[in-house]
Amino acid sequence: MPREVRLTALGGLGEIGKNIMMVESGEDAILIDCGLAFPHEDMLGVDLVIPDITYVKKQKRKLRGIVLTHGHEDHVGALPWALKEVNVPVYGTKLTLGLAKRKINEVLTDGGYDFRTVAPRDVVSFGGIKVEFFRVTHSVSDSCGLIIYTDAGILVHTGDFKLDQTPIDGEVFDYHRLAEVGERGVLALLSDSTHADRPGFTPSEKDVGEALFRIFSGATERIIVTTFASNVPRIQQVIDTASYFGRKVAVVGRSMQNVVEVALALGYLKAPIGTLVDVEDLDKYPRSKMVILSTGSQGEPLSALHRMSLGEHKHVEIDEGDLVIMAATPVPGNETMVSQTVDNLFRRGAKVIYTPESGVHVSGHSSQEELKLILNLVKPRFFIPIHGEYRHLVIHGELAQQTGVAPSRVLIGENGSVFRLTPDSGEIVDVVPTGGIMLDNVGLTHVSEEVLRERRILAEAGIITISVVLSRGGRELASEPAVESRGFMYNAPEDGVLQEISRRTRSYFQALPTEALSDLEFIRHDLEETVAKYVHHETGVKPLVTVHICRV
C-alpha cells in the first residue's frame, strides 16, 4: 500500500471562519483547530455556527488529539461542542489554551478534559503523526504554525499569520525553522489565504501604536477605544499609551474583560500598577484622565459600545466631546451595524475616528508579498490554500504558480474536500458531508433549517393564524373560524382577504367527509397549504399560515 496522508477540510475553505481540518495517516488522525463562524444577516436569531463533525465522529477511534494554532474564536470557538463528542487531548500554547478554556467553561460544566501546553519548537507524537509547533506573528499573541511529519512526507500548516518585523511582544516569526524544513523538502504547504487579494505587505502592529500616540497626545477629553477583544498586542499598546499620558484604563464588555484577565494572569499583558481601574469607579477620576477599552468594534447589538451609542449602557454614558477610536475594520457583512453605531455616537456628540486613513488598525493577515515569501522559503511540492473565501483560495493559488509551483500541483478545495497526498502525487479524491450547525441562545439550542426558513417568512411576510373549533361530535363547526394576522399587511384589502379565508375555511370543513375528521393532523397541514396558495395568488406574498383545531 502506498504511503499516503489524507487531509479533510471540514471548515474554513471557501468561507471566513469555522476553521477545522482532519489529518489522517494510517491508523492515526489529528484535528487542526476547531473554530466557529458568526451568522450571516439572513440567519435570523442565530448566535453561532459550528462545523458539522459527523465525519470526525465516524473516525473517532483514530483520533489522537486536537492541535490549536491560536486563540481566535474562528479557530477554537467550537471546541466545547467537539469535546462533548470526541474527548481527546487538546494541545496549544499557554495563551491559546487560556482563551480556549475560558470559552469551554462558558458552555461545559462537567470538566474532565485534557489540555496540554506546548511551546514553539516543541514536537508532539500522535502515533504515526508528529507535530512541531513554530512561532508565527498574528493579531493574537502566542500564535503558531505547524510542521507535520507523516509517512508520506512533511506538511507545513501556517495557521493565521503575517510577517511582522517589529511585533509588540518581540516574538518574531520563526523564519529560520521554516527555511530549514524547506531545505529538507516539504510535501505540501497549507497557507492562510485571508488577504491573498491584497498587494504588497501588511503593516506592522507597531504602526498602530504610533497612530494611537499621535491621537492621545492631542486629546483633551475622555477616550474610548474599541478593538477585537482577542487582539492582545493592540490592547497592550492602548494600556502603554494611556499610561504614558497619565490616564487610567477601564475595561468594558464581557469578552474584553475575559481576555484581559487571562492575558494578565499568564503574563502576556502588562499594566503598570494603578493603571487599570474598575468601570464602576469612573466617577472618581477626571474625564480627561480616562481611557475606556471596550468591545463593539463590529457594531454587535449587545456589545458595550453599541449600548453606549444608544444611551443604554449601565456604567458609561457618551458625552459631548468624548473621543471614540474604532481600532478595527468591519468584518464583511458587519458594515451596516458598524455604520449605525458610528452614526449614533456622532448623534450623542462624540468625535469618532474610524476611517482606514487614521492608521488605528492593521490586519493580522499576510498580503501578497508575504505569502510569496513563505512559498519561496518552504518550496513545497504541492500547495493547498486554506482559510479564505473561494476567490482568496484561487488568487493564492495563482501566487503559488508565480513562485514556481506547477499549476497541476495547486490543489484548491472547498469544505468537505478530501486531499490525498503521496510522495509523488496530490489530488482531491472525495467529498464528505459537512456544513454548519446553527446555534441559538448563546449556542445552547440547535436551529434547524426549517426553523430558520419560518423565521425568514415571518420577517418578510408575517403570519396568518386560523383557529377552528369543532362541535363535541366533531362533525361541524361550533363557531365561525377565527382568522388573525401579524405582520402580514395593514391596509384596506386585508379585511377582505381575512374574511375570505374564514369563508373558505368554513366551506373546507363542510365539504369534508365524516371519516376524514378522524385525522386532524392531515386536515391541519392540508388547510395550511390551501390557504397559503390562496393568499399568494391574491396578494403576491407568502406569509406563514398556521391552523389550530380543537374540539369542545
ZAKOLZA-256561 format. One record per residue: x, y, z of N, C-alpha, C, O in turn; residue in three letters. Coordinates in steps of 0.05 Angstrom, whole numbers, plus 5000, padded with zeros to 4 digits. Atoms other than C-alpha are relative to their C-alpha. Layout:
<atoms>
XYZXYZXYZXYZALA/...
</atoms>
This chain:
<atoms>
501749765000500050005000501850255000503650275016MET/498349765002503050684980499850175026497750185038PRO/500049814977504951175035498250244992498650364971ARG/501849785006499551695038499150145025499150035047GLU/501249854978496552235082497550134988497550224965VAL/502549895009489352485076499350255018499550245042ARG/500849754986487053195094497150054993496450074969LEU/502849955005479653305102499250275012499350325036THR/500849734992477254025104497150005009495349964993ALA/502749994989471254085149499050285005496750325013LEU/500749724997471154845151502350174992504650084992GLY/497949805005474955465131500950014971502650184965GLY/499349995029475555325056497550104985495449974984LEU/502349885013471055785015498450165018496150245011GLY/501449844980469056175077502050125019504350035021GLU/498449894978471756615132499049905026496649945032ILE/500850114975471556255198499549704999499849574978GLY/500750284997469655565223502349824991501949624977LYS/497650145009476855315212500449745014500549735039ASN/499550264988477854575223500849814977499649804956ILE/499150205020481754035185500949755014502149765036MET/499250264989482853295198502449904983502249904958MET/497650125013489652975182500049715007500049645031VAL/500050294995489752215174502449884987503049924963GLU/497750155010495951785166499949725012500349695036SER/500350274990494951035172497749995019495450065013GLY/502050044980491150885235499950235021498850205042GLU/499949774982492451565267498950254987499150284963ASP/501249755011488952235259500250225021500150165045ALA/500249774982489052935289498150204987497650204963ILE/501549775010484653545283501750255003503050295024LEU/498749744998487754215268497950225004496350274985ILE/501949794993483654765302497149895001496549684991ASP/502850074998476254745317498450265005497750325028CYS/501149734998473155425303497150034993495949854982GLY/502849945006466355745297500050234980502050354973LEU/500549775018463456255249497750165012496150055027ALA/502249834991458756835262497950004978498649984954PHE/502250035019451956835228499950224979500750444984PRO/500649805020450257175163497550155007496050065025HIS/502349844993444857705163497449854997495449915011GLU/502650145004439557215138499649775020497649635019ASP/500350214979440856735197498750125024500050175045MET/501449854979435557055240499949855026499249625028LEU/500050124974436356925314502249805005502249675027GLY/497850194997442556505304502450155012503150375003VAL/497849884986448356665351502749914989504650074985ASP/497550125008453856195327499549794979497449674978LEU/500150225019455355705271502549835006504749935004VAL/497750184995459755105287500149794978498149734965ILE/499850205021462454575240498649745006498449665030PRO/501150274998458953915228502349805001503849784981ASP/497850194997463853385254499149714998500349545010ILE/500950275003459952775233502249824990502549594999THR/497850165011465952535193502149935022503149715023TYR/498150054979470452615254499049785019500549615028VAL/501150204982465752205297500249724988500649535003LYS/499750265013465951645246502849895002503349655002LYS/497250074998473551645251501150025029503550045033GLN/499349944973473551735326502249825011503949915027LYS/498150194990477651105340502950084992504850005006ARG/497349935009483551405301500950275011503350335010LYS/499349724991483352105332501750005025500949895045LEU/498150004977489352225377500150265014501150285037ARG/499949754986488552955393499250234982498850204958GLY/500749765014486753665373502350205005503150255028ILE/497849804997492354175359498950274991497650294971VAL/501049735004490854915362502250194991504450185002LEU/498049815009494555455323500050265015502150385019THR/500149754984492056055362497250035012495549865008HIS/502349984983486556315407497650154989495850205004GLY/502449865011481656665359497749814999498049564996HIS/502450174999474556415362499549854975498349634976GLU/500550155025474456215289501949774998501949624978ASP/498250234999479855715309499649835025500449595025HIS/500450164975477955495380497150015010496449865029VAL/502749954988470655725390498149765000496349765016GLY/501950235001467355055372501049775017499749565017ALA/498950214983471654645420498049885020497949645023LEU/501850134980466254565473498249794988497749585000PRO/501850195012461554215425501549764989500549544989TRP/498450225010467053795394500949815022500849575019ALA/499050174978469753555461497749845012498349625024LEU/502250164990462853325481499649744983498649544992LYS/500250225019463152855420502549834999502349584998GLU/497450155002470552665418501950125021503350325016VAL/498449894978474152775484502849894998503549685008ASN/497250075004481452755464501750235011500750455015VAL/498249784991487553155488500150234981500050204957PRO/499949755016487953875465502750135005503450185029VAL/497349894998494754185451500050294990498950354969TYR/499749725009496454925446501950145018502750045040GLY/498349844983500955465473498450115024496050085025THR/501149924974499655775541497650194997495550145008LYS/502249825003495356365519497849884983495449934989LEU/502150135016491755965466498249825017495849845015THR/501650174983489555455517498550165021496250105028LEU/501449834980487856005567497450124988495450125001GLY/502449895013483056325517498049784993495649814996LEU/501750225007480355645495498549905025496149845023ALA/501350104976478955425566497850195009495750105018LYS/502149804993475156075580497549954983495349974993ARG/502350055018470755925520498649745008496149735009LYS/501250264993469755205541498450025026496349905028ILE/501349984974467855395612497350154998495650125015ASN/502549875004462255835584497849804992495449864996GLU/502050195011458855215554500049745016497849645022VAL/499850264986461354595591500450045030501950225038LEU/499749984971460754485666501149755012501749745036THR/499350264988462753755675503049965002503949785016ASP/497150034998470253845665501049744989499749614972GLY/498950265009474653235654501350014973501549804960GLY/498749985026478153505592503050035003504050155023TYR/497150024998485553415578501450224983501350204958ASP/498749785014489354055560503049975005503949945027PHE/497150044998496854005545501450244987501150304964ARG/498749755009501154635540502649934985504249764993THR/497650035016506554675486501350274996500050485001VAL/498649755007511655195466501149974972501449754962ALA/498850025026514555375398502449824999504149835017PRO/497950205005519254835371499649745016501249565013ARG/500650264988516154305416498949814979497749904959ASP/501050205018514653655380498349805016499149705037VAL/501950184987508653225399499549764981499049804958VAL/500550245016507652505375497249905003496149895025SER/502750115001500852235355500149744985498749724964PHE/499750255015502751535334501650044975504050114977GLY/498649975025504551565261500150294990501150344968GLY/499949715006503852335261501650145021501150105045ILE/498749824980508652825294499550294992499550354968LYS/500649715005507153565301502150175014502450145039VAL/498249804989512354105312498750284998497850354976GLU/501249735000509854795332502350204994504550185004PHE/498049795004513455415305498750275002496350304995PHE/501149744994512556145322499250154975500750154955ARG/500849825021508556595276498950265013498350265037VAL/501149754989506257325285497250034988496749984965THR/502849975007498857475284498850225018500350335034HIS/501349794983493857945318499249895027497950045042SER/500250094972493657505380502749875006503949734990VAL/497450114992499857315419500049705001497949575002SER/499650284996502656615424498949834977498149604981ASP/501050155024500556415353502249824989504549884990SER/498150205011503755815319499149894974496749884968CYS/500550175023504255455254500949725007501949675029GLY/499550284995505154705248501749874978501249914955LEU/498550185018510454255217499149725006499649625028ILE/501350264995507053585209501649784985501949794961ILE/498450215011511352965198498349754997497149655016TYR/501650245006507852375165501649814983503849884974THR/498650205015509851735130500350084970502150004957ASP/499949915028508352075063501950234995502850274973ALA/498349775003512452695076499350215021497650175038GLY/500349784982512753355113497950204990497950274966ILE/502049805006506753835114500650255017501550225040LEU/499849754985507154565135497350145000496250194978VAL/502649864997500754895161500650265015501550265038HIS/499149754989501755635173498250115023499150285038THR/501949864983495555775216499650284988500350334965GLY/500349725008493656515211502650155006503850115027ASP/497449874995499756965204500350254983498950304964PHE/498949795016503057595180503050015006503949895026LYS/497149984995510557755175500650275011501650454998LEU/499549744985511158305227502950005009503749845026ASP/497149994993518458505232500450145027502650125039GLN/499749864974517158925295497549945018496050125025THR/502350074984511958535336500150135028502350175039PRO/500249864975509658855401501449845022502749955040ILE/498950174978511758255444502949924994504149785010ASP/497250065007518558195408500449724989502749644983GLY/499750275010517057485386499549994970497349994961GLU/500249985029518557475312499349724988499849525001VAL/500650245015516356955261502549834997504749944993PHE/497750184999520956345262500849934971500449714962ASP/499150055028523756425191502149784998502149624980TYR/497850185001529856015208499149714999500049554983HIS/501050274999526055385225498549934974498849704964ARG/501550065024521555445165501949964976501549794959LEU/498050035021527555535119501449735002501949604981ALA/498750264996530854925149498349774990499249594976GLU/501850205008524754505137499750014969499549804956VAL/500249985029524154775066502449874986502049754965GLY/497650135011531354535053499849705001500849564984GLU/500350294998529453845077498149894979498549664970ARG/502050095020523653805028497349985013496849825031GLY/502749994989516353955041498149894979498049984956VAL/502050125018510853535010497950204993497250234969LEU/502349825005505354055018500150235020500750195043ALA/500349764984504454765044497050065001495750084980LEU/502749904997497654965072500250275013501150305035LEU/499449734991497555715079497550185000495850164984SER/502249804996492856265104499650174976501550304966ASP/500649855024489356595046498250255004497350374985SER/502149804993485057115082500450264984498450384974THR/499549755014488457715048501749954975503450124968HIS/498450065024491257384986499450194977500950204958ALA/500649805021487857924944501150275005500550464990ASP/498949734993491658494978502950014991504549855001ARG/497249985009498058714943501850115023500950225042PRO/498049884982504458894980500349855026500049605027GLY/499550114974505958785053498050115020497150345017PHE/501749904979501458835114501650165020503850075029THR/498549834981503759405160500449875028498849695035PRO/499550104973506659255229498050115020496950325017SER/501749914978502459285291501150255014499650405026GLU/498849774987507459795317499150264987499150475000LYS/501049765013504660285266497550105014497050355015ASP/502449924986498160285305500750155026499450345033VAL/499149864976501960475368500850294995500250475011GLY/499349725007504761085333497650174995497650405002GLU/502549855005497861295310498650065026497550285029ALA/501349954974495061205380501450225015500250395028LEU/498449794986500761625409499350274990498950465005PHE/500649755012499262175360497350105008496950345014ARG/502749924993491862175375499750075029498550275037ILE/500149954971492662125451501350275007500350415025PHE/498649764993497562705451498450254996498850455009SER/501649775005492363175423497249995012495650175008GLY/502750034989486362925462499850135028501650115044ALA/500449864975483563345519497649885016497349945040THR/502350124986477262935536500449705004502549604999GLU/499950294996475662225553500349854973499349944953ARG/499450165024478061695503498749735003499049605024ILE/501250275000474161065486501249854976501049954953ILE/498750165021477960535445498549734998498249595018VAL/501150265004474559935415501649844979502549964959THR/498550175018478159355381499149715005497449665022THR/500750284995477658595376501149925027503449985034PHE/499250074972477858315446502449825001504049845020ALA/497850195000482957785427502750134992504850004993SER/497649875011487958295399501750105023501850345029ASN/498449934976492658275459502150214994502550395010VAL/498049795006498258675425498750284997499950475006PRO/501449735003493259235408499250105028499550335034ARG/500849934973490659225480502450105015502350305030ILE/497549924986497859275506500850284991501650445008GLN/499349735010499059885462498250225011499050445017GLN/501949814988492760225488500850065029500850295038VAL/499249964972494960105560502650155002502850335019ILE/497449865000502060335546499750304994500950475008ASP/500349725008499860975512498450155021499150385027THR/501649874979494661125566501850065024501750285035ALA/498249964977499961035620501950224995502550385013SER/498149795007504861485584498850285004500150465013TYR/501349744997499762045584498550045026496950225030PHE/501149974973497761935656497049945002495650055019GLY/502850075000490961635640499549735013501249555011ARG/500950254989487261075676498549854977497549974959LYS/501350165020484260495636497949835013498549685032VAL/502250174991477460175649499249814977498849904955ALA/500750205020475759535612497049945001495949885023VAL/502950045001468459455589499349794979500449794958VAL/500950215018464958865557501149735009503549705015GLY/499350264988464958135579502449874986504349784999ARG/497950145014469457855524502750145003504850025006SER/497549844995474558425532501049955028503449915032MET/499250044972474658335607501249725003503249685018GLN/499050274998475657585599502849984989504649865001ASN/497450025013481557655551502150155017504350055021VAL/498149854983484858195594500849845025503149835033VAL/499550164975484157765656501849774994503749725009GLU/498350245007487157145622502850094993504749985002VAL/497449915010492757535588501750115023504250075023ALA/498649894976494657895653501049775017503349775026LEU/499350224982494657245693502349844988503949735003ALA/498050175012499056885642502550164992504450054982LEU/497649845006503957465633500250104972502350214964GLY/499949905027502157645561499150294997499350414976TYR/500949724999499358325581501150125026501049995047LEU/498849874977502758815628498950285003498650424984LYS/501149744995499859425661501350115026501449975046ALA/498949884975503359905710498050005022495650035018PRO/501850014977500459865780498450265001499450484999ILE/501849774998494460325786498850094974497150274973GLY/501049915026493260395711497149904995495450054986THR/502750125005487259915707498250065024499050015047LEU/501949944979481160135746497349884992496849814969VAL/502650125004474159865754498150204987498250444993ASP/501849835015468860145707498050145019497050365014VAL/501949894981464360265767501250245015499850395029GLU/498649784986469560765794500650244981502350414988ASP/499349795020469561215732499750285012501250465005LEU/500649734989466661805771502250105019502350335026ASP/497949924981472761805817502350154986504150264999LYS/497749895015477362055761499150214980496950194969TYR/500749795020477362675716499649864972501149674965PRO/500650125026474462515647502550034982503049854965ARG/497649965017480862795615502249805006504249794992SER/497950194992484862255651499049714998500149535010LYS/501150275003480661655629500149894972499850044952MET/500350155025481061145574498249765005498749615025VAL/501750244998475560625565500649824977500549894954ILE/499450205020477459995529497649824997496849685017LEU/502750115002471059695501499849804977501249814957SER/500950175022468059135459498250174982497250384990THR/501949875017463759325400501150104974499850264960GLY/498749905025468559445342498549914975498850034954SER/501550105023463759055297497150085001495449984986GLN/502749914998457459415318498049805011495649835006GLY/501850214990454658795353497850125017498450295035GLU/502249884986447758955380500250005031499250185044PRO/499850034971449358715451502750095011503150075035LEU/497349924991456458995454499850265017497950415016SER/500049774982458459525504499950264984498450444991ALA/500049755015459960065452497350064987496450294986LEU/502749965012453359965416498050105020496450285015HIS/501949914979449560035481500750295009498950445015ARG/499349724994453560665497498950194979497950404986MET/500949825022451760955429497050055002496050254991SER/502949974997444360855447499250125027496950175032LEU/500549894973445061135517498949795019497449855038GLY/501250224985443360445546502149855017501449655029GLU/498050144984449960245580499750065029499150295037HIS/500449984971449660135655501950205012501250345031LYS/498049844987456160505671501150234984502150424996HIS/498749795017458360925612497950144983496450014968VAL/501749835017454561495580501750184983503450334993GLU/498449845019457361825518499250305005496950375005ILE/500549724996458162575530501250164977502950064961ASP/498949825020459563165484503050025002504150075024GLU/497149975000466863165464501649745005504049745001GLY/498650264997468462425480501349924973500149964952ASP/498650085024473562155431499849694998500949555016LEU/500350295004471861455404501949914978501850024955VAL/498150115020477361065367499149724993499249545009ILE/500850265010474960485324502549864990503149894966MET/497550125008481360085323499649724988500849524998ALA/500650255014478659545277498550074975497250284974ALA/501749955024475659495208497749805000498049585012THR/502350185000468859185196500549744986501649744963PRO/499950265014468758445180497850014979495750114984VAL/502049995020465058345114497349905010497149685022PRO/502750074990457558335130499350175024496950195030GLY/500549844976458358785191500050304994499650465013ASN/499649725006459059445154497650175009497950395020GLU/502549854993451759665165499950045030499250265039THR/500249974971451959525240502150205011501550365029MET/497949824991458559895248499250294993499650475010VAL/500949735008455860495209497850115018497850355025SER/502249914982449660525253501250085027500450285039GLN/498849934974453960525316501550264998501350435016THR/498549755004458461075288498150234999498650445011VAL/502049785002452361495269498950075027498650315034ASP/501249954974449361415338502050145019501250315035ASN/498049864983455961625371500250294992500450475009LEU/500049725009456062255328497650155010497750385018PHE/502549874990448862395348500350085029499050285038ARG/499749944972450962395421502350205005502950255028ARG/497949794997456462905408502849905001504650065007GLY/497350104998462462445406501550064974500350104953ALA/498249995023468362525359500849714995501649575013LYS/499450285006469661865323502249984979502050114958VAL/497850065019476061635289499549714990499849535006ILE/500850265010474161055244500949934972500649704963TYR/499250055027477061125174502649854998504349885016THR/497450145003482760675148502450195000504650125008PRO/497849815002486861305136501150095027503350205029GLU/499149914974487261435210502349835011503849925029SER/497750174991492260855219499649865026501649765037GLY/500450124974488960585282499449704998498749575018VAL/500350295003488259885253501749894978501950024956HIS/498750155021492559405214499149715003498449625024VAL/500950275000490858695195502049815013504349885016SER/498350214990493558065226500749794979501949594986GLY/499650205021493857705159502050114979502150354974HIS/498049945019499257695106498850104973496750004965SER/500749925027498758065040501749844980503249674988SER/498950175021501357804973503049965002503949734998GLN/497150035000508757944980500949815023502949675020GLU/499350184978508957595048499349714994500849535000GLU/500850275008505156995021502049884981502749644983LEU/498050105019510156934964502649945014504049755007LYS/497650054985515956975013499949735014501849585013LEU/500350264986513256385053500149774979501449574984ILE/499950205021512255994988503049954992503849724988LEU/497250035008519556124970501749885022503649735016ASN/498650134978522055925039499549705002501349555005LEU/500850284996518255275042500549834975501249604977VAL/499550145025518855084968498449734999499649524995LYS/501650254999513054574972499749874973499749994952PRO/500750155024511754024922497150064992496550094968ARG/502949945005504254144929499250245017500350285039PHE/500949764985500554764952496949985003495549944983PHE/502950004994493654784986499450265014500050295038ILE/500849754986490955485001497749945018495849805011PRO/502150044979486655495064499250275012500450475006ILE/500949774985482855985108499450244982500950444981HIS/500849785017479256435059497649934984496949704980GLY/502250045019473356535013501249894974503649914970GLU/499050155023473856174947501850184982503850084972TYR/498349835017476656774909502850035012504850054998ARG/497449984987482156834961501749754994504149774990HIS/498550245006484056104950501149994972503449914967LEU/499150005028484356184875502350204996504350134983VAL/497949805003488556824879502649905013504849945002ILE/497650104986493256494929501349784983503849764981HIS/499050215018493955904881501650134977503650024968GLY/498549865021496056394827502650115010504650114995GLU/497549914988501256694873502049775002504449814996LEU/498250244998504055994884501249944973503649874972ALA/498950065026504755894810502150214992504150144978GLN/498049805006508556554805502749945013504850025003GLN/497550074986513656274854501149734991503149645001THR/498850245012514655644813498549745006499349534996GLY/501650254996509355144837498449954975497050124964VAL/501450075025506554774777497050025004496049955025ALA/502949984998499154914763498749745009496749745024PRO/501250264993497654164769500549935029499249745040SER/499450064972500554174839498750205020499350195044ARG/501649824983496054724865497249885003495749854983VAL/502550144995490054394898498150185014498550255038LEU/502049824989484054844910497549855007496249744989ILE/502350154991478554534951498050175013498350425015GLY/502149874984472354714990499449835024500549615027GLU/500750164977469254485054498949724991497249704973ASN/500750285008468553725050502049874983502049624980GLY/498050115017474353635003502049825015502849895037SER/498050194988478953035018502450004981502249924958VAL/497549995015486053144995501749755006502149685029PHE/498350234996490352524984502750074989503150144966ARG/497349935007497852634984501849755004501649625024LEU/497950214997503352124970502750144993502650384985THR/497549865007510852274959500150094972501750274965PRO/499949935028509452324885497550124988497450204965ASP/502549915012502252544877498350155021498650125045SER/501949864983496853004904497550064984497650154961GLY/502549975013489553034887497750015020498049935043GLU/502450014985482553144913498549754992497749724969ILE/501150265008479552444916497249955010495949765001VAL/502650064990473052514953498850265012500350465016ASP/501449794986467952984985498349885021496649715016VAL/501750114978464952835053498050215008498450455005VAL/502149814992458553145080501150185022502350095041PRO/499249804980459953775120498250234998496450244981THR/501849775000456754435135500150145027501950085043GLY/500149864975454854885192497649935016495449895006GLY/502350054981450554745253499550275014501250385027ILE/500749744990446855375274499149975029497549795036MET/500650014971446255515349498750265009499450485000LEU/501649784990441355965385500550035030501749855043ASP/499849954971441156265455502949955010503449795028ASN/497150024993448756345460500949714997502549615013VAL/498950265008449755675428499049765015500349555014GLY/501050234985445555225471497949844986497349614993LEU/502250135014440055045422500649994970501450184958THR/499650045029440654755352497750134984495350074990HIS/502049875017436955175300499949854973501949854959VAL/500350155024434354745243499550184976498750414979SER/500649855024433754975171497150074998496350284988GLU/502949955001426254915178499250235017497650415010GLU/500549774983426155385237501050264988499650464989VAL/498949765012430655875201498350094977497950334973LEU/501849935022426055845140497550145010496650344998ARG/502549884989419956005183500650285010499050465007GLU/499349734990423656595215500250204977499450434979ARG/499849825023425256875146497350074989496850304982ARG/502749955009418056805125498650205018497350395008ILE/501249824981415757155188501050284997499650484998LEU/498849735003420657725177499250134974498950374973ALA/500549885026418857815104497050034995496250234982GLU/502850005009411357665100498049975023495650005019ALA/501950024977408457565171498849735003499649534991GLY/501350254993403757035197497050045000496050255008ILE/502950014998396456855190499349765016500249535011ILE/500850224982393256435245497049954997495450144998THR/502850085002386756055236499349825023500749615027ILE/500950164977383155785297497349884994495450034988SER/502550145007377755265286499149845024500749695036VAL/501150154978373154975340497849824989495949924977VAL/502050205009369354335324498049945022498849955046LEU/502150074980362954125359500949745014502749615006SER/499350234984363053575411500249744983502049584987ARG/500050235016361453055359502150014978502649814964GLY/498049975020366753335313499150004972500649964953GLY/501150025027362053355253499650274988499150304964ARG/500549735011361154105246501450215017502350165039GLU/498749784986364054785266498250105023495850145020LEU/501649894978361955025335499750304999498050415011ALA/500149715003363355745315501450084974502649914961SER/498649915024365956165257503049985004504050045026GLU/497150014998373356055243501150285007500350484995PRO/498849744992377556605276502750024984504349854985ALA/497749955016382856895230501450265009500250475009VAL/498549764992388357365254502650014985503649804975GLU/497549985014394657635222501950195017501050365031SER/498049834988401157935248502250054979503449864968ARG/497949945019406058295202499349934971501149924954GLY/500850095027402058075141499650244982501150294964PHE/500349755013399258725115497850165015496050045026MET/501849834984395559315146498850224982499350464986TYR/501449805017391459645092497249894994496449675004ASN/502850075004384359605066499549724990497749594999ALA/500550265011384958965026500249785021499249555017PRO/499550214981386958585089497349885009497049635010GLU/502550104989379858535116498749814981497649604988ASP/501350175020377258245051501449734998500149534995GLY/498550255002382857725048499449835024499049595022VAL/500450164976381957515120497149895002496749675011LEU/502850095000374357475113499749774980498349574986GLN/500150225019375257045051501349755010500349535005GLU/498750244988380056585089498049875019497949625019ILE/502050114982374656505142497849854985497049634993SER/502150135015369456345090501049744987499549544988ARG/498950235013373955855053500549785021500249545015ARG/499550194979375755515119497349865007497249615011THR/502650124994368355415135499149814978498249594984ARG/500750175022367055135066501749754999500749534992SER/498150235000373154675072498949795019498849555011TYR/500950194981370354345134497249894992496749654997PHE/502750095008363254305107500249794978498649614976GLN/499750185022365953925046501449745009501549554993ALA/498550244991369953415088498149775005496049815018LEU/501650244993367152705091500449945030502550015041PRO/499950054971365652475163502549845008503749905028THR/497750174993371151945162502750165000504550085014GLU/497549855001376452475146500650155025502950225031ALA/499749854975375252825212501649865021502349975042LEU/498450154981379052275248503050074998504550015017SER/497149935004385752535221500350304999500650434978ASP/499849704998386153255246502750104992502950334982LEU/497449905007393653295234500250034969501450234960GLU/500149975029392653165159498450244992499250394974PHE/501849785007386953665157501550275005501350454989ILE/498649754993391354195191502050074978502150294968ARG/498049955020397054115141498850074973499750254959HIS/501349965026392454085081498750284999498950424978ASP/501349734999388654715102502150224999501750424986LEU/497849805001395155095115501050044971501350274962GLU/499149985028397454935044497950134982498650304965GLU/502149885016390755115014499750305004499550454984THR/500249724994390355785049502450154990502250374979VAL/497549875009397655945033499950054970500850264961ALA/500249975029396455834959498050224993498650384975LYS/502049795005390256284961501250275005500950454989TYR/498949744993393856844997502150094980502250334972VAL/497949935019399756824950498850094973499750274960HIS/501349935025395156844890498750285001498850434982HIS/501449744997391257444917501950235006501350464997GLU/498349784990396957854947502850004989504250204990THR/497350025009403457604917502149955022504449945016GLY/498250064978406457474986499449735011497349625007VAL/500350274989407556825023500450005030502549935040LYS/499850014970406156905098500049725010499249534996PRO/500250264987406856335146497149965009496050145022LEU/502850064993399956015155500049775020501249565015VAL/500250214979398455625219497049965006495550155008THR/502850084995391955255234499949865027501449675032VAL/500550144974389555065305497249895000495350044995HIS/502750135000383854565311499649885028501449745038ILE/500650134975380554365376497049925000495450044985CYS/502850094996374054005397499050105027500550115046ARG/501249934974369254225451498049795007496749815028VAL/
</atoms>
